[in-house]
């Protein structure tokens, strides 16, 4: 099963590194929606299969800053 997530890399990540992992999501049955490989935020939003999500989560603290579920944000 795949869930929708936002993956944000450390500020030191290169665009090539962000694109490498986004491509790996696609290669492992996921679907990358948006990529942000330069600027203030580096990362991507994607549907990520549970099996590959575990691999990405193991990189948190190293090259990935955080991974969070993607959803709608509302204000009251």
DSSP file (Angstrom, degrees, kcal/mol; ACC not computed):
  #  RESIDUE AA STRUCTURE BP1 BP2  ACC     N-H-->O    O-->H-N    N-H-->O    O-->H-N    TCO  KAPPA ALPHA  PHI   PSI    X-CA   Y-CA   Z-CA
    1    1 A X              0   0    0      0, 0.0    49,-2.7     0, 0.0     2,-0.4   0.000 360.0 360.0 360.0 146.5    0.0    0.0    0.0
    2    2 A X  E     -A   49   0A   0     47,-0.3     2,-0.3    48,-0.1    47,-0.3  -0.895 360.0-164.4-116.1 144.0    1.2    3.5   -0.7
    3    3 A X  E     -A   48   0A   0     45,-1.9    45,-2.9    -2,-0.4     2,-0.5  -0.816  27.8-107.0-118.7 163.4    0.6    6.7    1.3
    4    4 A X  E     +A   47   0A   0     -2,-0.3    66,-2.5    43,-0.2     2,-0.3  -0.806  48.1 167.2 -94.3 127.5    1.1   10.4    0.3
    5    5 A X  E     -AB  46  69A   0     41,-2.9    41,-2.4    -2,-0.5     2,-0.5  -0.920  35.9-135.9-137.7 159.5    4.1   12.0    1.9
    6    6 A X  E     -AB  45  68A   0     62,-2.9    62,-2.3    -2,-0.3     2,-0.5  -0.988  21.9-161.4-113.4 126.0    6.3   15.1    1.8
    7    7 A X  E     -AB  44  67A   0     37,-3.2    37,-2.0    -2,-0.5     2,-0.5  -0.945   6.1-169.5-111.8 120.8   10.0   14.3    2.0
    8    8 A X  E     -AB  43  66A   0     58,-2.8    57,-2.1    -2,-0.5    58,-1.8  -0.948   7.6-151.8-117.0 125.6   12.2   17.2    3.0
    9    9 A X  E     - B   0  64A   0     33,-3.6    33,-0.5    -2,-0.5    55,-0.3  -0.470  31.0 -86.5 -90.7 162.3   16.0   17.0    2.7
   10   10 A X    >   -     0   0    0     53,-2.5     3,-1.9    -2,-0.1    -1,-0.1  -0.262  42.6-109.5 -60.3 154.8   18.7   18.8    4.8
   11   11 A X  T 3  S+     0   0    0      1,-0.3    -1,-0.1    -3,-0.1    28,-0.1   0.741 117.7  61.9 -61.0 -23.2   19.6   22.2    3.4
   12   12 A X  T 3  S+     0   0    0      2,-0.0    -1,-0.3    51,-0.0     2,-0.1   0.534  77.9 115.2 -81.8  -6.0   23.0   20.8    2.4
   13   13 A X    <   -     0   0    0     -3,-1.9     2,-0.2    50,-0.2    -4,-0.0  -0.387  63.2-131.6 -67.5 139.7   21.5   18.3    0.0
   14   14 A X     >  -     0   0    0      1,-0.1     4,-2.0    -2,-0.1     3,-0.3  -0.521  20.2-113.8 -85.1 157.5   22.3   18.8   -3.7
   15   15 A X  H  > S+     0   0    0      1,-0.2     4,-2.6     2,-0.2     5,-0.2   0.878 118.6  57.3 -56.4 -37.2   19.7   18.8   -6.4
   16   16 A X  H  > S+     0   0    0      1,-0.2     4,-2.1     2,-0.2    -1,-0.2   0.885 105.8  49.4 -61.7 -38.4   21.2   15.6   -7.8
   17   17 A X  H  > S+     0   0    0     -3,-0.3     4,-2.0     2,-0.2     5,-0.2   0.920 111.1  48.5 -67.9 -44.0   20.7   13.9   -4.4
   18   18 A X  H  X S+     0   0    0     -4,-2.0     4,-2.2     1,-0.2    -2,-0.2   0.939 113.8  47.1 -60.0 -47.4   17.0   15.0   -4.2
   19   19 A X  H  X S+     0   0    0     -4,-2.6     4,-2.6     1,-0.2    -1,-0.2   0.849 107.0  58.3 -64.9 -34.3   16.4   13.8   -7.8
   20   20 A X  H  X S+     0   0    0     -4,-2.1     4,-1.8    -5,-0.2    -1,-0.2   0.942 111.0  40.7 -60.2 -48.3   18.2   10.5   -7.1
   21   21 A X  H  X S+     0   0    0     -4,-2.0     4,-1.9     2,-0.2    -2,-0.2   0.850 113.1  54.0 -73.0 -33.0   15.8    9.6   -4.3
   22   22 A X  H  X S+     0   0    0     -4,-2.2     4,-1.9    -5,-0.2    -1,-0.2   0.923 109.7  48.6 -63.3 -42.8   12.8   10.9   -6.2
   23   23 A X  H  X S+     0   0    0     -4,-2.6     4,-2.5     1,-0.2    -2,-0.2   0.871 108.5  54.3 -63.1 -36.8   13.7    8.7   -9.1
   24   24 A X  H  X S+     0   0    0     -4,-1.8     4,-1.3     2,-0.2    -1,-0.2   0.865 104.2  54.5 -66.5 -35.6   14.1    5.7   -6.7
   25   25 A X  H ><>S+     0   0    0     -4,-1.9     5,-2.7     2,-0.2     3,-0.6   0.955 111.1  45.4 -59.8 -49.1   10.6    6.3   -5.4
   26   26 A X  H ><5S+     0   0    0     -4,-1.9     3,-1.4     1,-0.2    -2,-0.2   0.909 111.6  52.2 -59.3 -43.3    9.3    6.1   -9.0
   27   27 A X  H 3<5S+     0   0    0     -4,-2.5    -1,-0.2     1,-0.3    -2,-0.2   0.718 107.2  54.2 -67.6 -21.0   11.5    3.0   -9.6
   28   28 A X  T <<5S-     0   0    0     -4,-1.3    -1,-0.3    -3,-0.6    24,-0.2   0.064 131.3 -84.4-104.6  24.3   10.1    1.2   -6.5
   29   29 A X  T < 5S+     0   0    0     -3,-1.4    -3,-0.2     1,-0.3    -2,-0.1   0.527  92.0 118.7  93.0   6.2    6.4    1.6   -7.4
   30   30 A X      < -     0   0    0     -5,-2.7     2,-0.4    -6,-0.2    -1,-0.3  -0.270  56.3-131.4 -93.7-174.9    5.8    5.1   -6.1
   31   31 A X  E     -C   47   0A   0     16,-2.2    16,-2.4    -2,-0.1     2,-0.4  -0.894  11.0-149.2-144.2 109.3    4.7    8.3   -7.9
   32   32 A X  E     -C   46   0A   0     -2,-0.4    14,-0.3    14,-0.2     3,-0.1  -0.650  15.1-179.7 -80.4 129.5    6.5   11.6   -7.4
   33   33 A X  E     +     0   0A   0     12,-2.9     2,-0.3    -2,-0.4    13,-0.2   0.907  63.5   7.3 -93.5 -56.7    4.1   14.5   -7.8
   34   34 A X  E     -C   45   0A   0     11,-1.0    11,-2.0     2,-0.0     2,-0.4  -0.947  60.7-156.2-131.6 148.7    6.3   17.6   -7.2
   35   35 A X  E     -C   44   0A   0     -2,-0.3     2,-0.4     9,-0.2     9,-0.3  -0.980   8.2-172.8-125.9 140.4   10.1   18.2   -6.8
   36   36 A X  E     +C   43   0A   0      7,-3.6     7,-2.9    -2,-0.4     3,-0.0  -0.864  19.5 158.8-128.0  95.2   11.9   21.0   -5.0
   37   37 A X        +     0   0    0     -2,-0.4     2,-0.3     5,-0.2   -19,-0.2   0.480  62.1  29.2-101.9  -3.6   15.6   20.5   -5.7
   38   38 A X  S    S+     0   0    0      3,-0.3     3,-0.4     5,-0.1     2,-0.2  -0.965  92.1  40.1-148.3 165.4   16.8   24.1   -5.1
   39   39 A X  S    S-     0   0    0     -2,-0.3    -3,-0.0     1,-0.2     3,-0.0  -0.610 109.1 -27.9  95.2-157.5   15.9   27.1   -3.1
   40   40 A X  S    S+     0   0    0     -2,-0.2     2,-0.5     1,-0.1    -1,-0.2   0.827 129.6  42.2 -69.1 -33.5   14.7   27.2    0.5
   41   41 A X        -     0   0    0     -3,-0.4     2,-0.5     2,-0.1    -3,-0.3  -0.963  65.8-168.7-121.7 129.5   13.1   23.8    0.5
   42   42 A X        +     0   0    0     -2,-0.5   -33,-3.6   -33,-0.5     2,-0.3  -0.964  46.2  63.4-118.2 121.0   14.6   20.7   -1.0
   43   43 A X  E     -AC   8  36A   0     -7,-2.9    -7,-3.6    -2,-0.5     2,-0.3  -0.984  62.5-104.4 166.6-155.9   12.5   17.6   -1.4
   44   44 A X  E     -AC   7  35A   0    -37,-2.0   -37,-3.2    -2,-0.3     2,-0.4  -0.988  12.6-126.3-159.7 160.6    9.5   16.1   -3.1
   45   45 A X  E     +AC   6  34A   0    -11,-2.0   -12,-2.9    -2,-0.3   -11,-1.0  -0.924  44.7 150.0-110.3 142.7    5.9   15.1   -2.6
   46   46 A X  E     -AC   5  32A   0    -41,-2.4   -41,-2.9    -2,-0.4     2,-0.7  -0.996  54.5-106.2-163.3 159.1    5.0   11.5   -3.6
   47   47 A X  E     -AC   4  31A   0    -16,-2.4   -16,-2.2    -2,-0.3     2,-0.5  -0.905  48.0-168.2 -88.7 118.1    2.9    8.4   -3.2
   48   48 A X  E     -A    3   0A   0    -45,-2.9   -45,-1.9    -2,-0.7   -18,-0.1  -0.945  19.8-124.3-119.2 123.7    5.4    6.1   -1.6
   49   49 A X  E >>  -A    2   0A   0     -2,-0.5     4,-2.4   -47,-0.3     3,-0.8  -0.339  26.0-119.0 -61.1 144.7    4.9    2.4   -1.1
   50   50 A X  H 3> S+     0   0    0    -49,-2.7     4,-1.6     1,-0.3    -1,-0.1   0.862 112.5  59.0 -52.9 -39.3    5.2    1.2    2.5
   51   51 A X  H 3> S+     0   0    0      1,-0.2     4,-0.6   -50,-0.2    -1,-0.3   0.860 112.9  37.2 -62.6 -36.1    8.2   -1.0    1.6
   52   52 A X  H <> S+     0   0    0     -3,-0.8     4,-2.1   -24,-0.2    -1,-0.2   0.761 106.2  67.2 -87.2 -26.2   10.2    1.9    0.3
   53   53 A X  H  X S+     0   0    0     -4,-2.4     4,-2.8     1,-0.2     5,-0.2   0.894  96.6  56.4 -58.2 -40.2    9.0    4.4    2.9
   54   54 A X  H  X S+     0   0    0     -4,-1.6     4,-1.3     1,-0.2    -1,-0.2   0.897 105.9  50.4 -59.0 -41.4   10.9    2.3    5.5
   55   55 A X  H  < S+     0   0    0     -4,-0.6     4,-0.4     1,-0.2     3,-0.2   0.918 111.7  47.0 -64.8 -43.6   14.1    2.8    3.5
   56   56 A X  H >< S+     0   0    0     -4,-2.1     3,-1.8     1,-0.2     4,-0.3   0.905 107.7  56.5 -64.4 -40.6   13.6    6.6    3.3
   57   57 A X  H >< S+     0   0    0     -4,-2.8     3,-1.4     1,-0.3    -1,-0.2   0.812  97.2  63.7 -62.0 -28.8   12.8    6.8    7.0
   58   58 A X  T 3< S+     0   0    0     -4,-1.3    -1,-0.3     1,-0.3    -2,-0.2   0.676  98.1  57.2 -68.8 -15.0   16.2    5.1    7.8
   59   59 A X  T X>>S+     0   0    0     -3,-1.8     3,-1.8    -4,-0.4     5,-1.8   0.470  77.0 120.8 -93.5  -3.4   17.9    8.2    6.2
   60   60 A X  B <45S+d   64   0A   0     -3,-1.4     5,-0.2    -4,-0.3     6,-0.1  -0.386  78.5  21.3 -63.4 136.7   16.2   10.7    8.6
   61   61 A X  T 345S+     0   0    0      3,-2.8    -1,-0.3     1,-0.1     4,-0.1   0.087 122.2  62.8  92.4 -23.3   18.8   12.7   10.5
   62   62 A X  T <45S-     0   0    0     -3,-1.8    -2,-0.2     2,-0.2    -1,-0.1   0.874 132.2 -22.8 -95.1 -74.9   21.4   11.9    7.9
   63   63 A X  T  <5S+     0   0    0     -4,-1.5   -53,-2.5     1,-0.1     2,-0.5   0.596 125.3  72.0-113.7 -18.7   20.4   13.4    4.6
   64   64 A X  E   < -Bd   9  60A   0     -5,-1.8    -3,-2.8   -55,-0.3   -55,-0.3  -0.871  57.6-165.0-102.8 130.2   16.6   13.7    5.1
   65   65 A X  E     -     0   0A   0    -57,-2.1     2,-0.3    -2,-0.5   -56,-0.2   0.945  67.8 -26.6 -76.6 -51.5   15.3   16.3    7.5
   66   66 A X  E     -B    8   0A   0    -58,-1.8   -58,-2.8    -6,-0.1     2,-0.4  -0.992  44.2-147.4-161.2 159.9   11.8   14.9    7.9
   67   67 A X  E     +B    7   0A   0     -2,-0.3     2,-0.3   -60,-0.2   -60,-0.2  -1.000  26.6 173.0-128.8 127.6    9.0   12.9    6.2
   68   68 A X  E     -B    6   0A   0    -62,-2.3   -62,-2.9    -2,-0.4    -2,-0.0  -0.974  38.5 -94.2-136.5 151.9    5.4   13.8    6.9
   69   69 A X  E     -B    5   0A   0     -2,-0.3     2,-0.4   -64,-0.2   -64,-0.3  -0.361  40.6-127.1 -60.7 139.9    2.1   12.7    5.6
   70   70 A X        +     0   0    0    -66,-2.5     2,-0.3   -24,-0.2   -66,-0.2  -0.763  49.0 134.4 -89.6 132.8    0.7   14.9    2.8
   71   71 A X        -     0   0    0     -2,-0.4     2,-0.4   -66,-0.0   -66,-0.0  -0.942  56.0 -68.1-162.0-178.8   -2.7   16.3    3.4
   72   72 A X        -     0   0    0     -2,-0.3     2,-0.5     2,-0.0    -2,-0.0  -0.682  40.1-152.3 -85.1 133.2   -5.0   19.3    3.3
   73   73 A X        -     0   0    0     -2,-0.4     2,-0.3     2,-0.0    -1,-0.0  -0.910  16.4-176.7-107.0 132.2   -4.4   22.0    5.8
   74   74 A X        -     0   0    0     -2,-0.5     2,-0.3     2,-0.0    -2,-0.0  -0.907  13.1-152.9-125.9 156.3   -7.3   24.2    6.9
   75   75 A X              0   0    0     -2,-0.3    -2,-0.0     1,-0.1     0, 0.0  -0.907 360.0 360.0-123.1 156.5   -7.6   27.2    9.2
   76   76 A X              0   0    0     -2,-0.3    -1,-0.1     0, 0.0    -2,-0.0   0.430 360.0 360.0-103.9 360.0  -10.7   28.2   11.2
